[in-house]
Amino acid sequence: MHWFDYCAPKNLDEALNIFSEYGERASALAGGTDLILFMERGRLKPELVVEIPLCYPFVGLEIIDGQIRIGSRTTMRELETSPLICQHAPVLADSARVVGSLQIRNMATIGGNICTASPAGDTLPALLVLDASVKLVSKRNERIIPLQEFFIGPGKTVRQPDELLTEVIIPIPKERIGSSFYKLSVRRYMDIAIVNAAATIAVDEYGIIIDAKISLGSVAPTPIRAYEAEKNLIGKTLNESVLDEAASLAQNASSPITDQRGTAEYRRIMVYRLTKRVVMDAYKKAVAQN
């Protein structure tokens, strides 16, 4: 590993001053589960590693004005065990639960998972179907970016070098919804996804779908929403024919590649099957609440 300097600012203002000065020559350290690995492999060579302070707004889980606010240093373990998340965003708790090992989940943070911007990031499909946004702060300004606009390529985001991701914001749905997440990997635990999928479904009192969101990971340069598949579900009750059509549209939205974990064709088949699985599961949970 290369030589680098390290600092630990005490608050947001100190951290912003440092990133304003160093820009892309500095890297933020939260859990470090990705950063340290990238540095060991020479993928990143920052002059300065800046530990994100364990203080507001980087920490905390709370509801403000009908939105869940999650500090970017919140760990996966905190997400999977939080009563607030388990009640209002269970699909996020489910996705956090499959990140690495217990030791990793005690270190890895939601902000790190987002900013690493891996197409296979486990929490990203869940956050996309929850309509999550991220708050970016710099000395220049603050901006809130919908997560579907945040990713621009593998490992690439719209975050500028002087900006820090401080919060993840999730609106609490007004209607009752069912949700589901599934990760397919070579090993059952501690592995990168071949395909992962998430869905949220809302239904009326007659079981007709009034809202649907489907997201896929590891099948495109970024995590994606399957918008055509979502639209095709609205106004319908779920049956095998409707499921098949939604799964086929989700397949069309994907553009997988072949790598050491699976071929492009295998991934396309799994997109079809996992879409059916998560949509059906989410639908059943939604119907059970009415």
FENSUL-V20617 format. One line per field, one symbol per residue. psi: psi as a letter, one per 30 degrees, with the letter a starting at -180 (. if undefined). burial: + if it has 16 or more other C-alpha atoms within 10 Angstrom, else -. Layout:
psi = ???
burial = ???
//
This chain:
psi = klkllklilfleeeeeeefeefbffkkkjcegfeeeeeeefgekikekkjkkkilkgflkjlkkhgkkkjkfgkleeeeffkeeeeefhfeeeeeefgjbleeeffekleeeeefehkfgkefeeeeefghllkkkklfeakkkkkeffekfljgklfklfgkkjelkkkkkkelklklkkkkklelelhlkkeklklkkkklafggkkfkkkkkklgglflklkieeeeeffkgllkaeeeeeeeeeeeefflillkafflleeeeeeeeeeeeeeeeeeeeeeeeff.
burial = --------+--+--++-+++-++--++++++++-+--------+++++++++++--+++++-----++++++++++++++---++--+++++++++++++---++-++++++++++++++++++++++++++++++++------++++-++-----+-+-++++++++++++---++++++++++-----++++++++++++++--++++++++++++++++++++++++--++--++----+-+++++++-++-++----+-+--++-++++++++++++++++++---
//
